[in-house]
Structures are given as structure tokens and as C-alpha cells.
Amino acid sequence: MSFDGIMTRAITHELTEQLSQGKITKIYQPFPTELIFVIRSKGKSKRVLISANASFPRIHLTEQPYENPKVPPMFCMLLRKHLEGGVIDRIEQTGLERIITFHIASRNEIGDITHKLLIVEIMGRHSNISLVDTDSNIILDCVKHIPPAQNRHRTLLPGSPYVFPPAQHKTNPLEADENTLIRKLDFNAGKLEGQIVQKFEGISPLAANEIISRAKLGDRSSLASSFVAVMNDVKNHTYHPVMTVTDKKEYFSVIELTQLKGEETRFETVSSLLDRYFFGKAERDRVKQQATDLEKFLRNELKKNQQKLPKLKETLSNSEKAETFKLYGELITANIYQLSRGMKEAELPNYYDEDGGTVKVPLDNQKSPSENAQHYFRRYNKLKNSIQYIHEQIAETNDEIKYLESLLQQLESASASDVEEIREELEEGHYLKKKTRQKQKKNKKPAIEHYRSSSDLDIWVGKNNKQNDYLTNKFASPNDIWLHTKDIPGSHVVIRSNNPDETTLMEAANIAAYFSKAKHSGSVPVDYTYIKHVKKPSGSKPGFVTYDNQKTLYVTPDEDLVYDLQQGRT
């Protein structure tokens, strides 16, 4: 289910119950199109995420941690000026559209009460967040500026009057009865789910399909009854937050999804559903955009090394002919008196063959027998000396392939700061040219992720090579338990205990499998041993270690479990 009008109604109702008359204490803007409001309401501080992200626009209470920039953006500063210390009078939805308006009362610099509107439009790539002066209806600023050249119907710029998106003139389904539905639909035209979406406001294709599914291919009356039953739940704020996973695709909804057959997870609140559904999705989308050049570079380097390997093996195969050249040289020398300049080939007795066989030796007719012998000896020595070098090159190329594969795997689960650390690592390894950056504190410790097992033990995870090296070689104690996927690129995981229970071991192994190349596989082997048995060879690549005295567990990565462990809610 997309974030449709029904979902907007549900979250507006929940936010009204949780935040009405709440005081805005802090405002952050961790990303260009996302805001975090900290609101003190009913004796508790609650965090609200408001996102105009083009791919994942949403609004809900959140428990996810967000890293804020050192210097707040201008839009954030403006919001702080006008809204911090303000009180939320009310929160309302425009019809059944995906528009939520916060009515906020605050005091200006001279202490007078002023009223502002924070208007959130959740409309895919057209999503926006606008701060509007209530009295004048003038936009103070927007998170996305839309000039007249881009949209002639409405301008979203500071100083312009705020105009709501054009009305679609659809019927409000909460005000419709069975007869209204029957009149609106052309039952002979078919594609009833599409007609419901087109005729009624705020209904997504998933909700429309659910209405039709509940009618069970009945007549018009049964479809109308199904429609009214679903809308009555929405009208009465009777919601059933649920996430359903089927065929590796996730759906979320606040109405029962009887049409889908899959694994269901139910939630107590709409916000907890949305917080869980969007867990990591927006972050991965941001990282993908930020790391596009990095991923392209790594894939090109990986392709070059993968193409280099067969050539090296072919060269090695040719090098193994060295003994043949040595034999040719020796046979020419032994039979030099029988040969003469001008010969192109000679069949000579092979004194290494116990059966007395012969060998046909190619000759250069421009060279003397002695020169032909020296030519073969030189080729023999050259190839013999290259064999060791080629073996070293093959080993280095295999190591390079593993290293590049590990970096690509790390990008899949990296945060924005993780990407920067990976970029710095490549610069330090002279893969990339160093960029000029602001001076950072020396010996800055990498930020490793913390999880809490159901047995209340600390689990720490490295998400890139810098973090892995720090976690394993500096942070962990000799008797801590170390885990890593067996022969599969992945994260280093450490349990802060020398004798963890079996449940903690399995949970830590699940985290290790989840943050590995085998994330979507089943029965992933995960090795574990004490930190004291883990060694980093001198001169080895970042993140590379060897270990022994290990045991192996087999787990199937579970994103829900990882989410709960991160929240400390096992």
C-alpha cells in the first residue's frame, strides 16, 4: 500500500492524539528533504519524522537514530526561529488527500503570539514541506523550491501565496453509501479496482483490490457492502496496522489485507508500522545516490581484475612449457654435429625417453645450431623466472577480487557516514585521488553499531573495513566472542562476553549473516571464536583477518530480528 489518503487519515488521527497541545522543543534536518521534530507532549518527548523524500515520503513518530549535520541548513534555522517553543494547536488533513497541516502558535521576538502553518504534502516526487504565515497565507520557505517555470499552476517560493495542489474532484469515500458506489462504477467496463481509484479520493490500488477481494466476485450489492464496510472502519478510526511479506515484496496497510497470502506482522500503532516498514529503505536510497560513482568505480575495478585472472592463468599455462624449451636446447646441444644452418626442423633422439623415442625440434633456418640452442635456453630461463611472479600475481588478483567484493557488499548496508569512510579507505589505498576535506580530529574513532541481545548482552558490528579493523583489533577484548560469515564477505561482529548463551550467539550470528553478501540466502554459515584467535597479517588489506579454533553456526538472515535487536525490543 502506498502512502495514500487512508494512511494519511490514520497517521493524522494518531499524531493528533499523541501531539495535540504539545510543545516543539527541538528541530533538526538530518537530510536535505527530511526533518525531525522533538515534541514534548503528555509528559514525554516524542520524535516526529517528516520526509519529502522523492522515493519514500512519509510522516510518523520514530525511534530511529539520525545523525544531524554540524551546521544546520537554512530551512532548519528558519523553522527553529518560527516554531521552536511553539505549541501545536491542531493537526488536520485536507479532505482525504495526502496533505497534513500543523497549526502552530508561537511567540515572535517581541513576545507577541503568532500563528504558522506547517503544510506537509506527501505526493511522491512532488512531496514538499512548507512553512506558511497563517494571517497572510504567504510562504516563508519550503524544503523544495518550485518556480513558475517548473509549475505554472502553483509557485512554491518564499514570498509567494500558498496554493493547495489542484483539486482532483473525486468523491470522498467516507461520505459515500452503497448506492453512491453503484452509480459511480461502470460494471460492464470491467477493471473495477481502477475505477474505484479514479472515482474516489484517497484510495490506493492495494486498498481497491482489497475491497474487490472481500466481495469474492459477488454481485454489485456485495461489492458495495464490501466498500462500505472498509470505509466504515476508516471513518471510525478502526485501524489494523499490518505489514505483509509475500514473494520477497513488502506491503503495509492500516486495513486488513485478506487478499494477500504471506507472512504478516501486526503493530500496535500506525507509526510503529511505518517506522518498521521504512527501516533502512530511505537510508539505502540516499546512500545509493551518494555512492553511485563509488559503486561504478568498484564494479569497473572488479571487472578488470576478473578479466585479468584468465589471462594470468593462460600465461602460467604457457610458462609451464619451460621444460620443453630446456629439452629442445639440450637435444640440439647433444646433436649439434648433425645439424647445420638452414634447417627448419630436426628429429632428434630423446635420451630422457627410456623407450628410445625421438622429438621433433623446430629450428630457425637463419640461425646456426648453437644459436638455436641458446635461443631455447633463454626462453626456458625467462619462463622459469616468470612462474613465481605469475603465481604471486594470481594470488594478488584473487585477494583484490575478494577485497573489492567486500567493499561492494559494505555499500549495500552502508550509511552516509559509512560511505565516506569507504571513500577515505580507497583514497588511503591510492585507488582514488584524495579530495580536499575539512580538517577532522586526529585519531577519530570509527562509529560502530550497537545492538542488545535478548539476554541483555552487548553486540557490536562493523559496517565497513575501518570499523571492522577498529572493532576487532582495538575495541574488543581478547576473550570477547568474534563472528563472521564463513568464506563470505561481511561485517565483523563482537559479543561483549566470554561465555554468551546460545540465544545471544544465534542472534549475533543472524546479524553477521544479515550484514553479509549472503543477506538474502538461507542457512548461512557463520564462524565464531575468541578475539584472541583472530589475527591481522602484516601488510594485509583493510578488514582482512585470519582466525582459528572456530565453530560454525547456520542461520537464515531475519531483518525483523535485526530491527528488534537494534531497538532493544527482543
PATIBA-143540 format. One record per residue (C-alpha): residue in three letters; z, y, x. Coordinates in steps of 0.1 Angstrom, whole numbers, padded with zeros to 4 digits, always signed. Example, Ala and Ser with C-alpha at 12.3 -4.5 7.8 and 13.67 -1.06 7.14 Angstrom:
PATIBA-143540
ALA+0078-0045+0123
SER+0071-0011+0137
end
This chain:
PATIBA-143540
MET+0000+0000+0000
SER-0009+0034+0014
PHE+0015+0063+0011
ASP+0003+0070-0025
GLY+0017+0092-0053
ILE+0041+0064-0064
MET+0055+0060-0029
THR+0058+0098-0027
ARG+0077+0099-0060
ALA+0101+0072-0048
ILE+0109+0089-0014
THR+0112+0123-0032
HIS+0138+0108-0055
GLU+0157+0092-0026
LEU+0156+0123-0005
THR+0169+0144-0035
GLU+0198+0120-0039
GLN+0206+0120-0001
LEU+0199+0156+0009
SER+0203+0179-0020
GLN+0226+0208-0011
GLY+0226+0195+0025
LYS+0227+0219+0054
ILE+0199+0219+0081
THR+0218+0217+0114
LYS+0190+0208+0139
ILE+0152+0208+0140
TYR+0132+0190+0167
GLN+0094+0185+0172
PRO+0091+0154+0195
PHE+0053+0152+0190
PRO+0027+0178+0180
THR+0025+0167+0144
GLU+0060+0153+0138
LEU+0093+0169+0130
ILE+0129+0156+0129
PHE+0153+0175+0107
VAL+0191+0168+0111
ILE+0207+0175+0078
ARG+0245+0174+0071
SER+0250+0161+0035
LYS+0279+0145+0018
GLY+0299+0144+0050
LYS+0273+0127+0071
SER+0244+0138+0094
LYS+0211+0123+0084
ARG+0178+0125+0102
VAL+0146+0130+0083
LEU+0112+0123+0099
ILE+0083+0144+0086
SER+0049+0134+0100
ALA+0015+0149+0096
ASN+0000+0122+0120
ALA-0036+0116+0110
SER-0032+0078+0111
PHE+0004+0074+0100
PRO+0015+0104+0078
ARG+0049+0099+0062
ILE+0083+0113+0053
HIS+0116+0094+0052
LEU+0151+0091+0066
THR+0150+0075+0101
GLU+0173+0058+0125
GLN+0147+0055+0153
PRO+0154+0074+0185
TYR+0129+0101+0195
GLU+0126+0118+0229
ASN+0123+0156+0225
PRO+0103+0178+0248
LYS+0122+0200+0273
VAL+0106+0231+0259
PRO+0103+0231+0220
PRO+0068+0240+0206
MET+0063+0274+0189
PHE+0062+0258+0155
CYS+0096+0242+0161
MET+0110+0275+0173
LEU+0098+0293+0141
LEU+0113+0266+0119
ARG+0146+0269+0137
LYS+0146+0307+0133
HIS+0140+0305+0095
LEU+0155+0272+0085
GLU+0184+0262+0108
GLY+0217+0268+0089
GLY+0198+0268+0056
VAL+0207+0248+0025
ILE+0182+0225+0006
ASP+0183+0237-0030
ARG+0160+0211-0043
ILE+0131+0187-0033
GLU+0102+0182-0057
GLN+0069+0165-0059
THR+0037+0182-0072
GLY+0028+0161-0102
LEU+0022+0126-0088
GLU+0003+0140-0058
ARG+0012+0133-0022
ILE+0028+0167-0018
ILE+0066+0173-0014
THR+0081+0208-0014
PHE+0116+0215+0001
HIS+0131+0247-0014
ILE+0155+0261+0012
ALA+0179+0290+0011
SER+0190+0306+0044
ARG+0201+0339+0058
ASN+0180+0362+0079
GLU+0190+0382+0110
ILE+0209+0408+0089
GLY+0227+0382+0067
ASP+0206+0385+0035
ILE+0197+0353+0017
THR+0160+0344+0019
HIS+0141+0316+0003
LYS+0115+0295+0021
LEU+0093+0265+0011
LEU+0086+0237+0035
ILE+0055+0220+0020
VAL+0046+0186+0032
GLU+0011+0172+0024
ILE+0007+0135+0031
MET-0031+0131+0029
GLY-0043+0110+0058
ARG-0062+0131+0084
HIS-0058+0161+0062
SER-0020+0159+0063
ASN-0001+0191+0071
ILE+0033+0208+0071
SER+0035+0244+0061
LEU+0064+0270+0061
VAL+0059+0295+0033
ASP+0078+0325+0022
THR+0088+0319-0014
ASP+0086+0355-0026
SER+0053+0365-0011
ASN+0037+0329-0010
ILE+0025+0338+0025
ILE+0022+0311+0051
LEU+0045+0318+0081
ASP+0029+0289+0101
CYS+0015+0254+0098
VAL+0017+0224+0121
LYS-0021+0223+0118
HIS-0042+0254+0115
ILE-0072+0252+0092
PRO-0095+0282+0095
PRO-0121+0292+0068
ALA-0149+0278+0089
GLN-0133+0244+0086
ASN-0123+0245+0049
ARG-0138+0272+0027
HIS-0116+0263-0003
ARG-0082+0269+0014
THR-0072+0286+0046
LEU-0040+0273+0063
LEU-0032+0300+0088
PRO-0002+0324+0094
GLY-0005+0354+0071
SER-0027+0336+0045
PRO-0015+0329+0010
TYR-0006+0293+0004
VAL-0030+0275-0019
PHE-0024+0239-0030
PRO-0052+0214-0024
PRO-0078+0213-0052
ALA-0066+0195-0083
GLN-0083+0162-0090
HIS-0078+0165-0128
LYS-0067+0129-0131
THR-0044+0117-0159
ASN-0007+0114-0150
PRO+0000+0077-0155
LEU+0037+0084-0162
GLU+0026+0102-0194
ALA+0001+0076-0205
ASP+0006+0048-0231
GLU-0013+0017-0237
ASN-0039+0034-0259
THR-0045+0060-0231
LEU-0053+0033-0207
ILE-0077+0015-0230
ARG-0095+0048-0238
LYS-0099+0057-0201
LEU-0114+0024-0189
ASP-0149+0011-0195
PHE-0141-0026-0198
ASN-0178-0035-0198
ALA-0184-0018-0164
GLY-0161-0041-0145
LYS-0142-0032-0113
LEU-0112-0022-0133
GLU-0090-0016-0103
GLY-0114+0010-0090
GLN-0115+0027-0124
ILE-0077+0028-0125
VAL-0076+0045-0091
GLN-0103+0070-0102
LYS-0089+0079-0136
PHE-0051+0080-0129
GLU-0032+0102-0105
GLY-0012+0088-0076
ILE-0022+0051-0078
SER-0035+0033-0047
PRO-0059+0003-0048
LEU-0030-0020-0040
ALA-0010-0008-0070
ALA-0040-0010-0092
ASN-0047-0046-0081
GLU-0010-0054-0088
ILE-0014-0042-0124
ILE-0045-0063-0129
SER-0029-0093-0113
ARG+0001-0092-0136
ALA-0023-0091-0166
LYS-0036-0125-0154
LEU-0072-0119-0166
GLY-0060-0113-0201
ASP-0075-0090-0227
ARG-0073-0053-0229
SER-0039-0054-0245
SER-0023-0075-0217
LEU-0038-0051-0191
ALA-0024-0021-0210
SER+0010-0038-0212
SER+0010-0046-0175
PHE+0001-0010-0167
VAL+0028+0005-0189
ALA+0054-0020-0175
VAL+0047-0009-0139
MET+0047+0028-0148
ASN+0080+0025-0167
ASP+0096+0012-0136
VAL+0082+0042-0116
LYS+0092+0066-0144
ASN+0128+0053-0145
HIS+0130+0052-0107
THR+0134+0014-0107
TYR+0120+0006-0073
HIS+0118-0027-0053
PRO+0111-0017-0016
VAL+0093-0047-0001
MET+0072-0055+0029
THR+0049-0085+0027
VAL+0031-0100+0057
THR+0001-0122+0050
ASP-0027-0133+0074
LYS-0012-0110+0101
LYS-0016-0080+0078
GLU+0014-0060+0066
TYR+0017-0043+0032
PHE+0045-0021+0019
SER+0054-0011-0016
VAL+0081+0001-0040
ILE+0068-0021-0068
GLU+0069-0059-0068
LEU+0038-0074-0052
THR+0033-0106-0072
GLN-0004-0107-0062
LEU+0003-0114-0025
LYS+0014-0147-0010
GLY+0032-0142+0022
GLU+0064-0136+0040
GLU+0085-0110+0021
THR+0112-0087+0035
ARG+0132-0067+0010
PHE+0150-0034+0017
GLU+0179-0016+0001
THR+0162+0018+0004
VAL+0127+0033+0005
SER+0135+0049+0038
SER+0146+0017+0055
LEU+0113+0001+0043
LEU+0092+0029+0057
ASP+0113+0031+0089
ARG+0107-0006+0095
TYR+0070-0007+0085
PHE+0061+0022+0108
PHE+0083+0008+0136
GLY+0062+0012+0167
LYS+0029+0018+0149
ALA+0027+0056+0153
GLU+0040+0053+0188
ARG+0013+0028+0197
ASP-0013+0051+0181
ARG-0001+0081+0202
VAL+0000+0060+0234
LYS-0035+0047+0227
GLN-0048+0082+0225
GLN-0028+0094+0255
ALA-0037+0063+0276
THR-0074+0059+0267
ASP-0085+0070+0302
LEU-0059+0048+0319
GLU-0068+0017+0299
LYS-0105+0023+0306
PHE-0098+0026+0343
LEU-0077-0006+0344
ARG-0103-0026+0324
ASN-0130-0014+0348
GLU-0109-0024+0378
LEU-0100-0057+0363
LYS-0137-0064+0355
LYS-0147-0056+0392
ASN-0121-0080+0405
GLN-0131-0107+0381
GLN-0167-0103+0392
LYS-0157-0102+0428
LEU-0139-0136+0427
PRO-0170-0159+0421
LYS-0188-0141+0450
LEU-0159-0147+0473
LYS-0158-0184+0463
GLU-0196-0186+0469
THR-0191-0171+0503
LEU-0163-0196+0510
SER-0186-0224+0500
ASN-0213-0212+0524
SER-0187-0208+0551
GLU-0178-0245+0548
LYS-0213-0252+0562
ALA-0200-0240+0596
GLU-0196-0276+0607
THR-0232-0283+0600
PHE-0243-0254+0623
LYS-0220-0267+0650
LEU-0236-0301+0647
TYR-0271-0286+0650
GLY-0261-0267+0681
GLU-0246-0298+0698
LEU-0276-0321+0689
ILE-0300-0295+0703
THR-0280-0292+0735
ALA-0278-0330+0738
ASN-0315-0335+0734
ILE-0327-0302+0749
TYR-0350-0320+0774
GLN-0370-0335+0744
LEU-0376-0301+0728
SER-0399-0272+0735
ARG-0406-0237+0723
GLY-0429-0236+0693
MET-0413-0265+0674
LYS-0402-0258+0638
GLU-0382-0289+0633
ALA-0368-0318+0652
GLU-0354-0352+0640
LEU-0326-0359+0664
PRO-0302-0389+0667
ASN-0268-0381+0653
TYR-0243-0396+0678
TYR-0214-0389+0652
ASP-0230-0414+0628
GLU-0218-0450+0636
ASP-0249-0464+0618
GLY-0272-0446+0643
GLY-0288-0422+0617
THR-0308-0391+0625
VAL-0306-0355+0615
LYS-0335-0331+0608
VAL-0327-0298+0626
PRO-0346-0267+0616
LEU-0358-0247+0647
ASP-0371-0212+0652
ASN-0405-0216+0669
GLN-0402-0182+0685
LYS-0371-0193+0704
SER-0365-0217+0733
PRO-0344-0249+0726
SER-0315-0232+0744
GLU-0318-0201+0723
ASN-0319-0222+0691
ALA-0287-0239+0702
GLN-0269-0206+0709
HIS-0281-0193+0675
TYR-0264-0221+0657
PHE-0232-0218+0678
ARG-0230-0181+0669
ARG-0234-0188+0632
TYR-0207-0215+0635
ASN-0182-0192+0652
LYS-0189-0164+0627
LEU-0184-0186+0597
LYS-0153-0203+0611
ASN-0137-0169+0617
SER-0145-0157+0582
ILE-0130-0187+0564
GLN-0094-0175+0569
TYR-0104-0139+0559
ILE-0121-0151+0527
HIS-0091-0172+0518
GLU-0070-0141+0522
GLN-0094-0121+0501
ILE-0094-0146+0473
ALA-0056-0146+0473
GLU-0055-0108+0472
THR-0081-0107+0444
ASN-0061-0131+0423
ASP-0030-0110+0429
GLU-0049-0079+0419
ILE-0061-0095+0387
LYS-0026-0105+0378
TYR-0013-0070+0386
LEU-0040-0053+0365
GLU-0035-0077+0336
SER+0003-0069+0337
LEU-0004-0032+0336
LEU-0027-0036+0306
GLN+0000-0057+0289
GLN+0025-0030+0296
LEU+0003-0004+0280
GLU+0003-0023+0247
SER+0041-0017+0242
ALA+0045+0014+0262
SER+0060+0047+0250
ALA+0046+0081+0260
SER+0071+0083+0290
ASP+0062+0047+0299
VAL+0025+0057+0302
GLU+0034+0085+0326
GLU+0054+0061+0348
ILE+0025+0037+0349
ARG+0002+0065+0358
GLU+0026+0076+0386
GLU+0027+0040+0398
LEU-0011+0039+0401
GLU-0011+0072+0419
GLU+0015+0059+0444
GLY-0006+0028+0449
HIS-0037+0051+0456
TYR-0056+0037+0426
LEU-0057+0072+0411
LYS-0058+0106+0427
LYS-0024+0124+0424
LYS-0022+0151+0398
THR-0001+0182+0403
ARG+0031+0179+0382
GLN+0062+0200+0377
LYS+0089+0191+0402
GLN+0112+0164+0389
LYS+0146+0155+0401
LYS+0146+0132+0431
ASN+0157+0096+0426
LYS+0153+0099+0388
LYS+0163+0066+0373
PRO+0137+0049+0351
ALA+0147+0047+0314
ILE+0153+0010+0305
GLU+0156+0000+0268
HIS+0189-0013+0254
TYR+0194-0039+0228
ARG+0225-0055+0213
SER+0227-0092+0206
SER+0243-0107+0175
SER+0272-0118+0198
ASP+0277-0081+0209
LEU+0263-0086+0244
ASP+0241-0060+0261
ILE+0204-0069+0267
TRP+0183-0046+0289
VAL+0145-0045+0290
GLY+0120-0031+0315
LYS+0087-0019+0298
ASN+0067-0012+0330
ASN+0068-0021+0367
LYS+0090+0009+0377
GLN+0115-0001+0351
ASN+0113-0038+0359
ASP+0120-0031+0396
TYR+0149-0009+0388
LEU+0164-0032+0363
THR+0161-0064+0384
ASN+0167-0051+0419
LYS+0192-0022+0413
PHE+0207-0022+0378
ALA+0216-0058+0372
SER+0245-0077+0389
PRO+0240-0110+0408
ASN+0255-0131+0381
ASP+0236-0115+0351
ILE+0210-0136+0334
TRP+0174-0127+0340
LEU+0145-0138+0317
HIS+0107-0136+0320
THR+0078-0154+0303
LYS+0066-0183+0323
ASP+0033-0175+0342
ILE+0025-0148+0316
PRO+0026-0110+0323
GLY+0055-0095+0306
SER+0088-0075+0308
HIS+0119-0083+0328
VAL+0149-0089+0305
VAL+0185-0089+0316
ILE+0216-0101+0297
ARG+0247-0084+0310
SER+0267-0117+0312
ASN+0270-0147+0334
ASN+0276-0171+0306
PRO+0259-0159+0274
ASP+0260-0180+0242
GLU+0229-0199+0231
THR+0222-0174+0203
THR+0221-0145+0228
LEU+0198-0165+0251
MET+0173-0172+0223
GLU+0174-0135+0212
ALA+0168-0123+0247
ALA+0140-0148+0252
ASN+0125-0135+0220
ILE+0125-0100+0233
ALA+0109-0112+0266
ALA+0081-0131+0246
TYR+0076-0101+0223
PHE+0070-0077+0253
SER+0045-0100+0270
LYS+0009-0109+0268
ALA+0018-0138+0245
LYS+0032-0115+0219
HIS+0010-0130+0191
SER+0014-0166+0203
GLY+0037-0194+0191
SER+0061-0214+0212
VAL+0060-0191+0243
PRO+0078-0205+0274
VAL+0105-0181+0288
ASP+0122-0189+0321
TYR+0158-0177+0327
THR+0180-0178+0358
TYR+0207-0158+0375
ILE+0197-0125+0391
LYS+0208-0138+0425
HIS+0180-0163+0423
VAL+0154-0136+0418
LYS+0137-0121+0449
LYS+0112-0094+0456
PRO+0089-0104+0485
SER+0085-0076+0511
GLY+0053-0056+0506
SER+0046-0072+0471
LYS+0031-0053+0442
PRO+0055-0033+0419
GLY+0072-0055+0394
PHE+0064-0087+0413
VAL+0092-0112+0420
THR+0098-0148+0428
TYR+0126-0169+0414
ASP+0141-0204+0414
ASN+0168-0225+0398
GLN+0153-0216+0364
LYS+0155-0232+0330
THR+0129-0228+0302
LEU+0132-0219+0266
TYR+0104-0219+0240
VAL+0104-0192+0213
THR+0080-0176+0188
PRO+0080-0138+0191
ASP+0096-0122+0160
GLU+0090-0085+0155
ASP+0117-0083+0128
LEU+0143-0098+0151
VAL+0134-0073+0179
TYR+0136-0044+0155
ASP+0171-0056+0143
LEU+0183-0061+0178
GLN+0172-0026+0188
GLN+0190-0012+0157
GLY+0221-0034+0164
ARG+0218-0049+0130
THR+0216-0086+0136
end
